[in-house]
Amino acid sequence: MTAYLAVSAVTAILLLDAEMRALKWLASESPGPAAADARFCLIVLGLAFFRVGFGPLLDLLHPVRAGARMIFPALLPLRRLKAFLRQADRDRSVGE
């Protein structure tokens, strides 16, 4: 989940930067060629379209929910063990 949020944040920041560069270029007095900015915008837009378009398709292939369904039940015995150890510590401290 953290990786998903991090990728989304980076994508949003890059898109904002690309849009601001494009608007700055369009609003300039004499918008001449700006190859570096155009290349940056092309790369960022391509990556963002890939992320927005193919990201959900990849999620369908490897759903996060299926992993969570496998991990969370495995944690239940650990919770029981932790509760058992706490109870054993309490019983030991009461007996002393």
N, C-alpha and C positions, 0 to 999 in steps of 0.2 A: 504494500500500500504506500509506503514511504517513497519507493522508487517511482511509482506512478505519479504521485504528487510532485516529486522533484522534476520529472520529465515534463509534466504539464506546466510547471512554473518556468522552467527554462524555455520551453516553446513559446509561452506567452511573452516573456521578456524579449526574446529574439524577434518575434513578430512585431512587437511594439517598436523596437529599434528600427526594423526594416521599414515599417510604415512611416515613422518620423523622418527617416532619410529620404524616402520617396517624396513625402510632402514638402520637405525642405528644398529638394531639388526642383519640384514643380513650382514652388513659390518664389524661387530666386529670380533676380532681375533678368538674367540671360541664361536660361537653362541649356547649357552646352552639354557635350558628352560627359558622362560620369561613369566610366567603365567599372571602377571598383565598387561603387555603390550599387550599380545595376547587378553586378556579379553577386554581391552580398545578398541583395533582395531575392535574386533567383534561387540561390542555395537555401536561404531560410524559408522561402515560400514552398520550395520543393519538399524540404524536410517536414514542414508543418502540414502540408497537404497529405504527405505520406502518413504522418502521425495521426491526423484526424480521420483520414479515409481508411487506412489499413489497420490502425490500432484496434478498433472494435472487432475487426475480422480476426486479428491475432488473439484477442481476448476470447473469442468463440472457440478457437482451437485449444487454448490453454487457459481455461477459466480459473479465476482466482478462487471462486467459491468451492470448486472441487478440492483444491488444496487445503482450504480452510476446513472442509468437512473431514479431511484425513488428519489434520493436525490437532484440532480442538478436542476430539474424543481421545486422542493419545495423551493429552494433558490432564485428563480427568484422573487417571491413577496417580499422577504426580500430586494433584491437589489432595487426594485421599491420604497419600503418604505424608504430606506436609501436615495435614490435620492430625494424623495419628502421632507423629513425632511431637507436635505441640502438646497433645493430650498426655503423652508419656512424660514430657518435661514437667507438666503441671502435677501429674501424679507423683513424680519423684520428689518435687519440691514440697508437696504437702506431707509426704512421708518422712521427711527429714526434720 
